[in-house]
Amino acid sequence: DARDATGATCKVSLSSAPALDLYKSSASGCPNKDLSKVTAWDYRDGEVYLYQPGGTVTARLRQGGGALDGALSKSGASLALAR
């Protein structure tokens, strides 16, 4: 489950299926336009990166407690992912 700065929640799935040099991802029910376009992710330098088609970084997240905490790239608004 993803929760943005407005408190809106949606589903973001991170798959272990490879997609070129990244992994497949999907988002559903996300009111945030950028987050709704997420199609891939990867993990590097201790951070999870979420990508849109074309390689645009949507968000960067770090492990924080039982969730991943970070921010949306375009707006800088906070974003959290939890199981």
Buried (B, 14 or more C-beta within 10 A) or exposed (E): EBBBBEEEBBEBEBEEEEBEEBBBBBBEEBEBEBBBBBBBBBEEEEBBBBBBEEEEEBBBBEEEEEBBBBBBBEEEBBBBBEE
